[in-house]
Amino acid sequence: MRALVHRVTEAFVTVDGQTIGSIGPGLLVLVGITHDDTDAVCDRLADKVRALRVFPDADGRMNEALEEREVLVVSQFTLYGDARKGHRPSYVDAAPPEHAEPLYERFADRLDAQRGVFGADMQVALTNDGPVTLLLEL
């Protein structure tokens, strides 16, 4: 399981011109799921995201975790794109929807997150804060 985590001042996702999810200050998490990911892996990654100390404390140092800030989670199978050969990425490492969708929902639920629509053509907008962006993988 992979997650691209952005610290944001705001983020939103739209589908067919309608805003599906939006947040203020917090984290936008793009999450990709592979074939052998399990509930346990999903839970560990969600817990890691929640505990990341990427927000500034009173001294301006990145020392605070998510706490009461918001989260927006968007499914992103292209995080498992492999472009080492040629110019067209291969997505064979991305889990099929019947395996990935329940884990995506579990991940978002565990973070009490707003979310996109699994498998939809989504437009994601964000205002990076920092910018702070991390790639996590379990």
Secondary structure, 3 states (H helix, E strand, C coil): CEEEEEEEEEEEEEECCEEEEEECCEEEEEEECECCCCHHHHHHHHHHHHHCCCEECCCCCEEECCCCCEEEEEECHHHHCECCCCCCCECCCECCHHHHHHHHHHHHHHCCCEECCCCCCEEEEEEEEEEEEEEEEC
